[in-house]
Amino acid sequence: MQNRDKFTTSRGVMTATLGSAVGLGNIWKFPYFTGKNGGAAFIIIYLICVVLAGLPVMISEFVIGRRANSNPVGAFKKLAPGTAWHAIGYSGIAASFLIMLFYTGVAGWVYSYIFRAISGNFINASPEITREVFGKLITSSYEPIIWQIIVLVVVSSIIIAGVQKGIERMTKALMPLLFVLLLLCDIRALTLPGALNGVEFLFKPDFTKLTREVVIIALGLAFFKLSVGMGTMVTYGSYFDKTQNLPGTAVKVALSDILVSMMAGLAIFPAVFAFGFEPDAGPGLLFITIPMVFSKMPLGNILLAIFFLLTAIAATTAMMSLLEVPVAYLVEEKGCPRTKATLMSAATIALLGSTASLSADTGSLLGGIKIFGKTFFDLYDYISSNILMPMGGLFTVIFIVWVLGKTNLERELSNNGRLNNESVVNLFYIIVKYISPLLIILIFLDSIGILKF
């Protein structure tokens, strides 16, 4: 473990961790929920939920990873030897693996749309054309698989290169590029006639929309959007050095993550409203509405290609962290060479992930096969997002408080006293001990349908 690969700079830590947190949900899901549920009022509730639920789990995972200097399974084995706590690590690996099964398929759609935009498929596009293009893509018996494999080749190549030369180097290059491309799209969208309606949709505070249901939505987003409960932050935390300010890093990541979401919203919704389209959420917005919107602009195909390029960057950096979780486990616990571990993981994801890609729509080849009433695509999503992630987050904060203990926690968060952050540490301990577990239980009960507002 003395020669174990590490992130070399604070900037590398920041870009890699932010790359894990930023994903496809930043591009369409969070901006849409913000506009629909009160604009700036929703953002205030979301930030409170981040402080009480998302950040405590992220910091806890950083602590576990860095203190143990190991993968999720190895970390819990080191910190609680001879116990069953390492099951949390296996849960994280399972969650990241299941997410990759369907996430790589959706990322493949995004990759394909870059080339479709460049090829001029959406010039003067109508709703019928964009629906037809998307429908043919997701119901094809071979094209989704091809793009899924391309995605896995790209991500695997980065992971094989290692933590420093792969993950750190690529996120250092890709995350600034993501911001630049977002800024270009923002500038164009905000200069359209009628763009102000989209800005109001996003930012105009409407406290009358803040119901109990909206608070639960904000709470769930605060937890799921920061990539916690799936082993990624434990794994990345194990690559931090002992001088890294863990609470400070987590706060910077959370704030940067919401900045990306808002910039994405400013690239989408002013244009959507300017051309009179509906701001629907989900794949329909990303793959049907947005191509129509950009087709109405001068140089729209170029802007559309840029938009899907930045979306592909967000998806790729997120997948890097997801794939690194099983790879780190295979390397450190099973003794596999990094290249072999990556290829084995990618091949398994490609094989099982094909069932998700071929079941994304009722018209897909495997769309008619249901397990517990769900397609393969929906089943992988449900198990990972609704069960494994909340359970992993819950047991992580319990572990931090009741097994690792306050003294060890204080040492890690203060870097053995080198940081003057005693008040921050004390506040964190109160939140992670009394508040976060209750909120995560609430998220879990809501996600599995037991508690509904």
Buried (B, 14 or more C-beta within 10 A) or exposed (E): EEEEBBBBEBBBBBBBBBBBBBBBBBBBBBBBBBBBBBBEBBBBBBBBBBBBBBBBBBBBBBBBBBBBBBBBBBBBBBBBEEEEBBBBBBBBBBBBBBBBBBBBBBBBBBBBBBEBBBEEBBEEBEEEBBBEBBBEBBBBEEBBBBBBBBBBEBBBEBBBBEBBEBBBBBBBEBBEEBBEBBBBBBEBBBEBEEBEBBBBBBBEBBEEBBEEEBBBBBBBBBBBBBBBBBBBBBBBBBBBEEEBBBBBBBBBBBEBBBBBBBBBBBBBBBBBBBBEBEBBBEBBBBBBBBBBBBBBBEEBBBBBBBBBBBBBBBBBBBBBBBBBBBBBBBBBBEEBEBBBBBBBBBEBBBEBBBBBBBBBBEEBBBBEEEEEEBBBBBBBBBBBBBBBBBBBBBBBBBBBBEBBEEEBBBBBBBBEEEBEBEEBBEEBBEBBBEBBBEBBBBBBBBBEEEEEE
